Amino acid sequence: MAAAKKTTKKTARGRNQDRAKVAGGQKYEVGYEAKKTGRSASAVKKAVKKVGNTRKRVEKHLAR
Protein backbone atom coordinates (compact mmCIF):
# COMPACT_ATOMS: atom_id res chain seq x y z
CA MET A 1 0.00 0.00 0.00
CA ALA A 2 1.36 3.44 -0.95
CA ALA A 3 1.73 6.14 1.69
CA ALA A 4 -0.62 9.07 1.43
CA LYS A 5 1.05 12.19 0.09
CA LYS A 6 0.86 15.09 2.51
CA THR A 7 0.32 18.49 0.94
CA THR A 8 1.69 21.57 2.60
CA LYS A 9 0.34 25.05 2.27
CA LYS A 10 2.85 27.60 1.00
CA THR A 11 2.86 30.73 3.14
CA ALA A 12 5.14 33.74 3.54
CA ARG A 13 5.35 33.25 7.32
CA GLY A 14 8.85 31.75 7.32
CA ARG A 15 10.17 34.33 4.89
CA ASN A 16 8.78 37.21 6.95
CA GLN A 17 10.27 35.76 10.13
CA ASP A 18 13.64 35.42 8.41
CA ARG A 19 13.56 39.02 7.16
CA ALA A 20 12.89 40.25 10.69
CA LYS A 21 16.29 38.94 11.82
CA VAL A 22 19.92 39.79 11.06
CA ALA A 23 22.19 36.76 10.72
CA GLY A 24 25.40 38.02 12.33
CA GLY A 25 27.43 35.19 10.82
CA GLN A 26 26.29 35.83 7.24
CA LYS A 27 28.64 38.23 5.48
CA TYR A 28 26.01 39.43 2.99
CA GLU A 29 23.44 40.17 5.70
CA VAL A 30 25.96 42.06 7.82
CA GLY A 31 27.13 43.97 4.74
CA TYR A 32 23.56 44.85 3.76
CA GLU A 33 22.76 46.14 7.24
CA ALA A 34 26.05 48.08 7.37
CA LYS A 35 25.32 49.77 4.05
CA LYS A 36 21.71 50.48 5.02
CA THR A 37 22.65 52.12 8.33
CA GLY A 38 25.92 53.73 7.19
CA ARG A 39 27.93 51.88 9.84
CA SER A 40 30.79 49.39 9.61
CA ALA A 41 30.31 45.62 9.44
CA SER A 42 32.05 45.21 12.79
CA ALA A 43 29.62 47.70 14.37
CA VAL A 44 26.71 45.62 13.04
CA LYS A 45 28.21 42.40 14.45
CA LYS A 46 28.73 44.04 17.84
CA ALA A 47 25.15 45.31 17.81
CA VAL A 48 23.84 41.82 17.04
CA LYS A 49 25.86 40.42 19.94
CA LYS A 50 24.69 43.14 22.31
CA VAL A 51 20.96 43.47 21.52
CA GLY A 52 20.17 40.21 19.71
CA ASN A 53 19.43 39.49 16.08
CA THR A 54 16.06 41.25 15.75
CA ARG A 55 16.43 43.71 12.87
CA LYS A 56 14.44 46.50 14.59
CA ARG A 57 16.61 46.32 17.73
CA VAL A 58 19.84 46.22 15.73
CA GLU A 59 18.83 49.23 13.64
CA LYS A 60 17.70 51.15 16.72
CA HIS A 61 21.02 50.43 18.44
CA LEU A 62 23.03 51.48 15.38
CA ALA A 63 21.04 54.72 15.05
CA ARG A 64 22.48 56.01 18.33
mmCIF file of the N, C-alpha and C atoms, coordinates in Angstrom:
data_MODEL
# 
_entry.id   MODEL 
# 
loop_
_atom_site.group_PDB 
_atom_site.id 
_atom_site.type_symbol 
_atom_site.label_atom_id 
_atom_site.label_alt_id 
_atom_site.label_comp_id 
_atom_site.label_asym_id 
_atom_site.label_entity_id 
_atom_site.label_seq_id 
_atom_site.pdbx_PDB_ins_code 
_atom_site.Cartn_x 
_atom_site.Cartn_y 
_atom_site.Cartn_z 
_atom_site.occupancy 
_atom_site.B_iso_or_equiv 
_atom_site.pdbx_formal_charge 
_atom_site.auth_seq_id 
_atom_site.auth_comp_id 
_atom_site.auth_asym_id 
_atom_site.auth_atom_id 
_atom_site.pdbx_PDB_model_num 
ATOM 1   N N  . MET A 1 1  ? 0.841  -1.177 0.000  1.00 0.00 ? 1  MET A N  1 
ATOM 2   C CA . MET A 1 1  ? 0.000  0.000  0.000  1.00 0.00 ? 1  MET A CA 1 
ATOM 3   C C  . MET A 1 1  ? 0.891  1.248  0.000  1.00 0.00 ? 1  MET A C  1 
ATOM 4   N N  . ALA A 1 2  ? 0.587  2.202  -0.836 1.00 0.00 ? 2  ALA A N  1 
ATOM 5   C CA . ALA A 1 2  ? 1.364  3.438  -0.947 1.00 0.00 ? 2  ALA A CA 1 
ATOM 6   C C  . ALA A 1 2  ? 0.982  4.405  0.171  1.00 0.00 ? 2  ALA A C  1 
ATOM 7   N N  . ALA A 1 3  ? 1.976  5.147  0.639  1.00 0.00 ? 3  ALA A N  1 
ATOM 8   C CA . ALA A 1 3  ? 1.726  6.140  1.688  1.00 0.00 ? 3  ALA A CA 1 
ATOM 9   C C  . ALA A 1 3  ? 0.997  7.332  1.102  1.00 0.00 ? 3  ALA A C  1 
ATOM 10  N N  . ALA A 1 4  ? 0.117  7.895  1.877  1.00 0.00 ? 4  ALA A N  1 
ATOM 11  C CA . ALA A 1 4  ? -0.617 9.075  1.428  1.00 0.00 ? 4  ALA A CA 1 
ATOM 12  C C  . ALA A 1 4  ? 0.328  10.265 1.337  1.00 0.00 ? 4  ALA A C  1 
ATOM 13  N N  . LYS A 1 5  ? 0.200  11.024 0.287  1.00 0.00 ? 5  LYS A N  1 
ATOM 14  C CA . LYS A 1 5  ? 1.049  12.193 0.086  1.00 0.00 ? 5  LYS A CA 1 
ATOM 15  C C  . LYS A 1 5  ? 0.479  13.373 0.867  1.00 0.00 ? 5  LYS A C  1 
ATOM 16  N N  . LYS A 1 6  ? 1.298  13.954 1.706  1.00 0.00 ? 6  LYS A N  1 
ATOM 17  C CA . LYS A 1 6  ? 0.860  15.090 2.514  1.00 0.00 ? 6  LYS A CA 1 
ATOM 18  C C  . LYS A 1 6  ? 1.131  16.380 1.746  1.00 0.00 ? 6  LYS A C  1 
ATOM 19  N N  . THR A 1 7  ? 0.129  17.206 1.620  1.00 0.00 ? 7  THR A N  1 
ATOM 20  C CA . THR A 1 7  ? 0.318  18.486 0.944  1.00 0.00 ? 7  THR A CA 1 
ATOM 21  C C  . THR A 1 7  ? 0.527  19.566 1.992  1.00 0.00 ? 7  THR A C  1 
ATOM 22  N N  . THR A 1 8  ? 1.426  20.463 1.681  1.00 0.00 ? 8  THR A N  1 
ATOM 23  C CA . THR A 1 8  ? 1.693  21.568 2.604  1.00 0.00 ? 8  THR A CA 1 
ATOM 24  C C  . THR A 1 8  ? 1.281  22.870 1.947  1.00 0.00 ? 8  THR A C  1 
ATOM 25  N N  . LYS A 1 9  ? 0.774  23.756 2.747  1.00 0.00 ? 9  LYS A N  1 
ATOM 26  C CA . LYS A 1 9  ? 0.340  25.054 2.275  1.00 0.00 ? 9  LYS A CA 1 
ATOM 27  C C  . LYS A 1 9  ? 1.542  26.000 2.244  1.00 0.00 ? 9  LYS A C  1 
ATOM 28  N N  . LYS A 1 10 ? 1.744  26.647 1.137  1.00 0.00 ? 10 LYS A N  1 
ATOM 29  C CA . LYS A 1 10 ? 2.847  27.602 0.998  1.00 0.00 ? 10 LYS A CA 1 
ATOM 30  C C  . LYS A 1 10 ? 2.425  28.952 1.568  1.00 0.00 ? 10 LYS A C  1 
ATOM 31  N N  . THR A 1 11 ? 3.159  29.428 2.555  1.00 0.00 ? 11 THR A N  1 
ATOM 32  C CA . THR A 1 11 ? 2.858  30.732 3.144  1.00 0.00 ? 11 THR A CA 1 
ATOM 33  C C  . THR A 1 11 ? 4.136  31.563 3.184  1.00 0.00 ? 11 THR A C  1 
ATOM 34  N N  . ALA A 1 12 ? 3.986  32.833 3.447  1.00 0.00 ? 12 ALA A N  1 
ATOM 35  C CA . ALA A 1 12 ? 5.136  33.739 3.537  1.00 0.00 ? 12 ALA A CA 1 
ATOM 36  C C  . ALA A 1 12 ? 5.611  33.870 4.983  1.00 0.00 ? 12 ALA A C  1 
ATOM 37  N N  . ARG A 1 13 ? 5.026  33.105 5.898  1.00 0.00 ? 13 ARG A N  1 
ATOM 38  C CA . ARG A 1 13 ? 5.345  33.245 7.317  1.00 0.00 ? 13 ARG A CA 1 
ATOM 39  C C  . ARG A 1 13 ? 6.839  33.066 7.586  1.00 0.00 ? 13 ARG A C  1 
ATOM 40  N N  . GLY A 1 14 ? 7.426  32.017 7.088  1.00 0.00 ? 14 GLY A N  1 
ATOM 41  C CA . GLY A 1 14 ? 8.846  31.751 7.317  1.00 0.00 ? 14 GLY A CA 1 
ATOM 42  C C  . GLY A 1 14 ? 9.734  32.830 6.727  1.00 0.00 ? 14 GLY A C  1 
ATOM 43  N N  . ARG A 1 15 ? 9.386  33.283 5.550  1.00 0.00 ? 15 ARG A N  1 
ATOM 44  C CA . ARG A 1 15 ? 10.169 34.327 4.887  1.00 0.00 ? 15 ARG A CA 1 
ATOM 45  C C  . ARG A 1 15 ? 10.109 35.627 5.677  1.00 0.00 ? 15 ARG A C  1 
ATOM 46  N N  . ASN A 1 16 ? 8.919  35.975 6.171  1.00 0.00 ? 16 ASN A N  1 
ATOM 47  C CA . ASN A 1 16 ? 8.778  37.205 6.947  1.00 0.00 ? 16 ASN A CA 1 
ATOM 48  C C  . ASN A 1 16 ? 9.538  37.114 8.257  1.00 0.00 ? 16 ASN A C  1 
ATOM 49  N N  . GLN A 1 17 ? 9.529  35.945 8.894  1.00 0.00 ? 17 GLN A N  1 
ATOM 50  C CA . GLN A 1 17 ? 10.272 35.764 10.134 1.00 0.00 ? 17 GLN A CA 1 
ATOM 51  C C  . GLN A 1 17 ? 11.764 35.888 9.877  1.00 0.00 ? 17 GLN A C  1 
ATOM 52  N N  . ASP A 1 18 ? 12.221 35.363 8.745  1.00 0.00 ? 18 ASP A N  1 
ATOM 53  C CA . ASP A 1 18 ? 13.636 35.424 8.407  1.00 0.00 ? 18 ASP A CA 1 
ATOM 54  C C  . ASP A 1 18 ? 14.066 36.863 8.124  1.00 0.00 ? 18 ASP A C  1 
ATOM 55  N N  . ARG A 1 19 ? 13.225 37.631 7.473  1.00 0.00 ? 19 ARG A N  1 
ATOM 56  C CA . ARG A 1 19 ? 13.562 39.025 7.160  1.00 0.00 ? 19 ARG A CA 1 
ATOM 57  C C  . ARG A 1 19 ? 13.577 39.909 8.394  1.00 0.00 ? 19 ARG A C  1 
ATOM 58  N N  . ALA A 1 20 ? 12.940 39.468 9.455  1.00 0.00 ? 20 ALA A N  1 
ATOM 59  C CA . ALA A 1 20 ? 12.891 40.255 10.689 1.00 0.00 ? 20 ALA A CA 1 
ATOM 60  C C  . ALA A 1 20 ? 14.142 40.067 11.525 1.00 0.00 ? 20 ALA A C  1 
ATOM 61  N N  . LYS A 1 21 ? 15.077 39.235 11.065 1.00 0.00 ? 21 LYS A N  1 
ATOM 62  C CA . LYS A 1 21 ? 16.286 38.941 11.819 1.00 0.00 ? 21 LYS A CA 1 
ATOM 63  C C  . LYS A 1 21 ? 17.527 39.283 11.005 1.00 0.00 ? 21 LYS A C  1 
ATOM 64  N N  . VAL A 1 22 ? 18.638 39.544 11.694 1.00 0.00 ? 22 VAL A N  1 
ATOM 65  C CA . VAL A 1 22 ? 19.923 39.787 11.055 1.00 0.00 ? 22 VAL A CA 1 
ATOM 66  C C  . VAL A 1 22 ? 20.830 38.630 11.437 1.00 0.00 ? 22 VAL A C  1 
ATOM 67  N N  . ALA A 1 23 ? 21.282 37.878 10.458 1.00 0.00 ? 23 ALA A N  1 
ATOM 68  C CA . ALA A 1 23 ? 22.187 36.762 10.722 1.00 0.00 ? 23 ALA A CA 1 
ATOM 69  C C  . ALA A 1 23 ? 23.597 37.327 10.846 1.00 0.00 ? 23 ALA A C  1 
ATOM 70  N N  . GLY A 1 24 ? 24.095 37.428 12.077 1.00 0.00 ? 24 GLY A N  1 
ATOM 71  C CA . GLY A 1 24 ? 25.398 38.023 12.330 1.00 0.00 ? 24 GLY A CA 1 
ATOM 72  C C  . GLY A 1 24 ? 26.562 37.274 11.715 1.00 0.00 ? 24 GLY A C  1 
ATOM 73  N N  . GLY A 1 25 ? 26.370 35.994 11.408 1.00 0.00 ? 25 GLY A N  1 
ATOM 74  C CA . GLY A 1 25 ? 27.432 35.187 10.816 1.00 0.00 ? 25 GLY A CA 1 
ATOM 75  C C  . GLY A 1 25 ? 27.413 35.183 9.300  1.00 0.00 ? 25 GLY A C  1 
ATOM 76  N N  . GLN A 1 26 ? 26.413 35.797 8.693  1.00 0.00 ? 26 GLN A N  1 
ATOM 77  C CA . GLN A 1 26 ? 26.292 35.826 7.242  1.00 0.00 ? 26 GLN A CA 1 
ATOM 78  C C  . GLN A 1 26 ? 26.853 37.142 6.715  1.00 0.00 ? 26 GLN A C  1 
ATOM 79  N N  . LYS A 1 27 ? 27.940 37.043 5.961  1.00 0.00 ? 27 LYS A N  1 
ATOM 80  C CA . LYS A 1 27 ? 28.639 38.234 5.481  1.00 0.00 ? 27 LYS A CA 1 
ATOM 81  C C  . LYS A 1 27 ? 27.728 39.168 4.674  1.00 0.00 ? 27 LYS A C  1 
ATOM 82  N N  . TYR A 1 28 ? 26.872 38.589 3.828  1.00 0.00 ? 28 TYR A N  1 
ATOM 83  C CA . TYR A 1 28 ? 26.011 39.433 2.986  1.00 0.00 ? 28 TYR A CA 1 
ATOM 84  C C  . TYR A 1 28 ? 24.946 40.149 3.809  1.00 0.00 ? 28 TYR A C  1 
ATOM 85  N N  . GLU A 1 29 ? 24.448 39.507 4.864  1.00 0.00 ? 29 GLU A N  1 
ATOM 86  C CA . GLU A 1 29 ? 23.440 40.174 5.698  1.00 0.00 ? 29 GLU A CA 1 
ATOM 87  C C  . GLU A 1 29 ? 24.073 41.291 6.521  1.00 0.00 ? 29 GLU A C  1 
ATOM 88  N N  . VAL A 1 30 ? 25.256 41.040 7.046  1.00 0.00 ? 30 VAL A N  1 
ATOM 89  C CA . VAL A 1 30 ? 25.964 42.062 7.822  1.00 0.00 ? 30 VAL A CA 1 
ATOM 90  C C  . VAL A 1 30 ? 26.315 43.230 6.905  1.00 0.00 ? 30 VAL A C  1 
ATOM 91  N N  . GLY A 1 31 ? 26.788 42.931 5.705  1.00 0.00 ? 31 GLY A N  1 
ATOM 92  C CA . GLY A 1 31 ? 27.135 43.965 4.736  1.00 0.00 ? 31 GLY A CA 1 
ATOM 93  C C  . GLY A 1 31 ? 25.932 44.803 4.329  1.00 0.00 ? 31 GLY A C  1 
ATOM 94  N N  . TYR A 1 32 ? 24.796 44.139 4.131  1.00 0.00 ? 32 TYR A N  1 
ATOM 95  C CA . TYR A 1 32 ? 23.564 44.846 3.763  1.00 0.00 ? 32 TYR A CA 1 
ATOM 96  C C  . TYR A 1 32 ? 23.153 45.804 4.871  1.00 0.00 ? 32 TYR A C  1 
ATOM 97  N N  . GLU A 1 33 ? 23.175 45.314 6.104  1.00 0.00 ? 33 GLU A N  1 
ATOM 98  C CA . GLU A 1 33 ? 22.759 46.144 7.241  1.00 0.00 ? 33 GLU A CA 1 
ATOM 99  C C  . GLU A 1 33 ? 23.745 47.298 7.447  1.00 0.00 ? 33 GLU A C  1 
ATOM 100 N N  . ALA A 1 34 ? 25.034 47.038 7.232  1.00 0.00 ? 34 ALA A N  1 
ATOM 101 C CA . ALA A 1 34 ? 26.049 48.082 7.369  1.00 0.00 ? 34 ALA A CA 1 
ATOM 102 C C  . ALA A 1 34 ? 25.820 49.190 6.336  1.00 0.00 ? 34 ALA A C  1 
ATOM 103 N N  . LYS A 1 35 ? 25.554 48.794 5.106  1.00 0.00 ? 35 LYS A N  1 
ATOM 104 C CA . LYS A 1 35 ? 25.322 49.772 4.046  1.00 0.00 ? 35 LYS A CA 1 
ATOM 105 C C  . LYS A 1 35 ? 24.035 50.555 4.307  1.00 0.00 ? 35 LYS A C  1 
ATOM 106 N N  . LYS A 1 36 ? 23.011 49.861 4.756  1.00 0.00 ? 36 LYS A N  1 
ATOM 107 C CA . LYS A 1 36 ? 21.710 50.479 5.021  1.00 0.00 ? 36 LYS A CA 1 
ATOM 108 C C  . LYS A 1 36 ? 21.787 51.522 6.130  1.00 0.00 ? 36 LYS A C  1 
ATOM 109 N N  . THR A 1 37 ? 22.576 51.226 7.177  1.00 0.00 ? 37 THR A N  1 
ATOM 110 C CA . THR A 1 37 ? 22.650 52.125 8.327  1.00 0.00 ? 37 THR A CA 1 
ATOM 111 C C  . THR A 1 37 ? 23.838 53.085 8.256  1.00 0.00 ? 37 THR A C  1 
ATOM 112 N N  . GLY A 1 38 ? 24.746 52.864 7.312  1.00 0.00 ? 38 GLY A N  1 
ATOM 113 C CA . GLY A 1 38 ? 25.916 53.728 7.190  1.00 0.00 ? 38 GLY A CA 1 
ATOM 114 C C  . GLY A 1 38 ? 26.981 53.436 8.237  1.00 0.00 ? 38 GLY A C  1 
ATOM 115 N N  . ARG A 1 39 ? 26.955 52.269 8.827  1.00 0.00 ? 39 ARG A N  1 
ATOM 116 C CA . ARG A 1 39 ? 27.930 51.878 9.845  1.00 0.00 ? 39 ARG A CA 1 
ATOM 117 C C  . ARG A 1 39 ? 28.830 50.783 9.300  1.00 0.00 ? 39 ARG A C  1 
ATOM 118 N N  . SER A 1 40 ? 29.859 50.433 10.050 1.00 0.00 ? 40 SER A N  1 
ATOM 119 C CA . SER A 1 40 ? 30.785 49.388 9.614  1.00 0.00 ? 40 SER A CA 1 
ATOM 120 C C  . SER A 1 40 ? 30.207 48.007 9.910  1.00 0.00 ? 40 SER A C  1 
ATOM 121 N N  . ALA A 1 41 ? 30.756 47.000 9.231  1.00 0.00 ? 41 ALA A N  1 
ATOM 122 C CA . ALA A 1 41 ? 30.314 45.625 9.442  1.00 0.00 ? 41 ALA A CA 1 
ATOM 123 C C  . ALA A 1 41 ? 30.602 45.174 10.870 1.00 0.00 ? 41 ALA A C  1 
ATOM 124 N N  . SER A 1 42 ? 31.735 45.600 11.414 1.00 0.00 ? 42 SER A N  1 
ATOM 125 C CA . SER A 1 42 ? 32.054 45.207 12.790 1.00 0.00 ? 42 SER A CA 1 
ATOM 126 C C  . SER A 1 42 ? 31.080 45.834 13.786 1.00 0.00 ? 42 SER A C  1 
ATOM 127 N N  . ALA A 1 43 ? 30.608 47.052 13.502 1.00 0.00 ? 43 ALA A N  1 
ATOM 128 C CA . ALA A 1 43 ? 29.621 47.696 14.370 1.00 0.00 ? 43 ALA A CA 1 
ATOM 129 C C  . ALA A 1 43 ? 28.301 46.921 14.339 1.00 0.00 ? 43 ALA A C  1 
ATOM 130 N N  . VAL A 1 44 ? 27.940 46.407 13.161 1.00 0.00 ? 44 VAL A N  1 
ATOM 131 C CA . VAL A 1 44 ? 26.715 45.620 13.041 1.00 0.00 ? 44 VAL A CA 1 
ATOM 132 C C  . VAL A 1 44 ? 26.849 44.326 13.832 1.00 0.00 ? 44 VAL A C  1 
ATOM 133 N N  . LYS A 1 45 ? 27.988 43.652 13.713 1.00 0.00 ? 45 LYS A N  1 
ATOM 134 C CA . LYS A 1 45 ? 28.211 42.397 14.448 1.00 0.00 ? 45 LYS A CA 1 
ATOM 135 C C  . LYS A 1 45 ? 28.155 42.631 15.953 1.00 0.00 ? 45 LYS A C  1 
ATOM 136 N N  . LYS A 1 46 ? 28.755 43.722 16.407 1.00 0.00 ? 46 LYS A N  1 
ATOM 137 C CA . LYS A 1 46 ? 28.732 44.037 17.838 1.00 0.00 ? 46 LYS A CA 1 
ATOM 138 C C  . LYS A 1 46 ? 27.309 44.319 18.300 1.00 0.00 ? 46 LYS A C  1 
ATOM 139 N N  . ALA A 1 47 ? 26.535 45.013 17.471 1.00 0.00 ? 47 ALA A N  1 
ATOM 140 C CA . ALA A 1 47 ? 25.147 45.313 17.814 1.00 0.00 ? 47 ALA A CA 1 
ATOM 141 C C  . ALA A 1 47 ? 24.327 44.032 17.915 1.00 0.00 ? 47 ALA A C  1 
ATOM 142 N N  . VAL A 1 48 ? 24.557 43.091 17.002 1.00 0.00 ? 48 VAL A N  1 
ATOM 143 C CA . VAL A 1 48 ? 23.843 41.816 17.038 1.00 0.00 ? 48 VAL A CA 1 
ATOM 144 C C  . VAL A 1 48 ? 24.181 41.064 18.317 1.00 0.00 ? 48 VAL A C  1 
ATOM 145 N N  . LYS A 1 49 ? 25.453 41.084 18.699 1.00 0.00 ? 49 LYS A N  1 
ATOM 146 C CA . LYS A 1 49 ? 25.855 40.416 19.943 1.00 0.00 ? 49 LYS A CA 1 
ATOM 147 C C  . LYS A 1 49 ? 25.238 41.078 21.169 1.00 0.00 ? 49 LYS A C  1 
ATOM 148 N N  . LYS A 1 50 ? 25.154 42.400 21.136 1.00 0.00 ? 50 LYS A N  1 
ATOM 149 C CA . LYS A 1 50 ? 24.685 43.136 22.306 1.00 0.00 ? 50 LYS A CA 1 
ATOM 150 C C  . LYS A 1 50 ? 23.165 43.100 22.476 1.00 0.00 ? 50 LYS A C  1 
ATOM 151 N N  . VAL A 1 51 ? 22.416 43.353 21.394 1.00 0.00 ? 51 VAL A N  1 
ATOM 152 C CA . VAL A 1 51 ? 20.962 43.474 21.517 1.00 0.00 ? 51 VAL A CA 1 
ATOM 153 C C  . VAL A 1 51 ? 20.180 42.310 20.928 1.00 0.00 ? 51 VAL A C  1 
ATOM 154 N N  . GLY A 1 52 ? 20.862 41.343 20.329 1.00 0.00 ? 52 GLY A N  1 
ATOM 155 C CA . GLY A 1 52 ? 20.169 40.213 19.715 1.00 0.00 ? 52 GLY A CA 1 
ATOM 156 C C  . GLY A 1 52 ? 20.063 40.404 18.213 1.00 0.00 ? 52 GLY A C  1 
ATOM 157 N N  . ASN A 1 53 ? 19.441 39.440 17.540 1.00 0.00 ? 53 ASN A N  1 
ATOM 158 C CA . ASN A 1 53 ? 19.428 39.489 16.078 1.00 0.00 ? 53 ASN A CA 1 
ATOM 159 C C  . ASN A 1 53 ? 18.131 40.032 15.478 1.00 0.00 ? 53 ASN A C  1 
ATOM 160 N N  . THR A 1 54 ? 17.272 40.630 16.280 1.00 0.00 ? 54 THR A N  1 
ATOM 161 C CA . THR A 1 54 ? 16.059 41.245 15.750 1.00 0.00 ? 54 THR A CA 1 
ATOM 162 C C  . THR A 1 54 ? 16.443 42.522 14.998 1.00 0.00 ? 54 THR A C  1 
ATOM 163 N N  . ARG A 1 55 ? 16.020 42.594 13.752 1.00 0.00 ? 55 ARG A N  1 
ATOM 164 C CA . ARG A 1 55 ? 16.426 43.705 12.874 1.00 0.00 ? 55 ARG A CA 1 
ATOM 165 C C  . ARG A 1 55 ? 16.062 45.068 13.457 1.00 0.00 ? 55 ARG A C  1 
ATOM 166 N N  . LYS A 1 56 ? 14.868 45.205 14.029 1.00 0.00 ? 56 LYS A N  1 
ATOM 167 C CA . LYS A 1 56 ? 14.445 46.495 14.593 1.00 0.00 ? 56 LYS A CA 1 
ATOM 168 C C  . LYS A 1 56 ? 15.363 46.928 15.725 1.00 0.00 ? 56 LYS A C  1 
ATOM 169 N N  . ARG A 1 57 ? 15.721 45.987 16.597 1.00 0.00 ? 57 ARG A N  1 
ATOM 170 C CA . ARG A 1 57 ? 16.611 46.319 17.729 1.00 0.00 ? 57 ARG A CA 1 
ATOM 171 C C  . ARG A 1 57 ? 17.997 46.696 17.245 1.00 0.00 ? 57 ARG A C  1 
ATOM 172 N N  . VAL A 1 58 ? 18.508 45.944 16.261 1.00 0.00 ? 58 VAL A N  1 
ATOM 173 C CA . VAL A 1 58 ? 19.845 46.220 15.726 1.00 0.00 ? 58 VAL A CA 1 
ATOM 174 C C  . VAL A 1 58 ? 19.867 47.614 15.103 1.00 0.00 ? 58 VAL A C  1 
ATOM 175 N N  . GLU A 1 59 ? 18.873 47.917 14.294 1.00 0.00 ? 59 GLU A N  1 
ATOM 176 C CA . GLU A 1 59 ? 18.828 49.234 13.637 1.00 0.00 ? 59 GLU A CA 1 
ATOM 177 C C  . GLU A 1 59 ? 18.671 50.355 14.644 1.00 0.00 ? 59 GLU A C  1 
ATOM 178 N N  . LYS A 1 60 ? 17.872 50.143 15.681 1.00 0.00 ? 60 LYS A N  1 
ATOM 179 C CA . LYS A 1 60 ? 17.698 51.150 16.717 1.00 0.00 ? 60 LYS A CA 1 
ATOM 180 C C  . LYS A 1 60 ? 19.017 51.395 17.458 1.00 0.00 ? 60 LYS A C  1 
ATOM 181 N N  . HIS A 1 61 ? 19.738 50.320 17.761 1.00 0.00 ? 61 HIS A N  1 
ATOM 182 C CA . HIS A 1 61 ? 21.022 50.425 18.444 1.00 0.00 ? 61 HIS A CA 1 
ATOM 183 C C  . HIS A 1 61 ? 22.049 51.150 17.572 1.00 0.00 ? 61 HIS A C  1 
ATOM 184 N N  . LEU A 1 62 ? 22.062 50.856 16.295 1.00 0.00 ? 62 LEU A N  1 
ATOM 185 C CA . LEU A 1 62 ? 23.028 51.480 15.383 1.00 0.00 ? 62 LEU A CA 1 
ATOM 186 C C  . LEU A 1 62 ? 22.691 52.942 15.105 1.00 0.00 ? 62 LEU A C  1 
ATOM 187 N N  . ALA A 1 63 ? 21.455 53.337 15.314 1.00 0.00 ? 63 ALA A N  1 
ATOM 188 C CA . ALA A 1 63 ? 21.044 54.724 15.055 1.00 0.00 ? 63 ALA A CA 1 
ATOM 189 C C  . ALA A 1 63 ? 21.547 55.680 16.121 1.00 0.00 ? 63 ALA A C  1 
ATOM 190 N N  . ARG A 1 64 ? 22.009 55.162 17.233 1.00 0.00 ? 64 ARG A N  1 
ATOM 191 C CA . ARG A 1 64 ? 22.482 56.013 18.333 1.00 0.00 ? 64 ARG A CA 1 
ATOM 192 C C  . ARG A 1 64 ? 23.743 56.743 17.985 1.00 0.00 ? 64 ARG A C  1 
# 
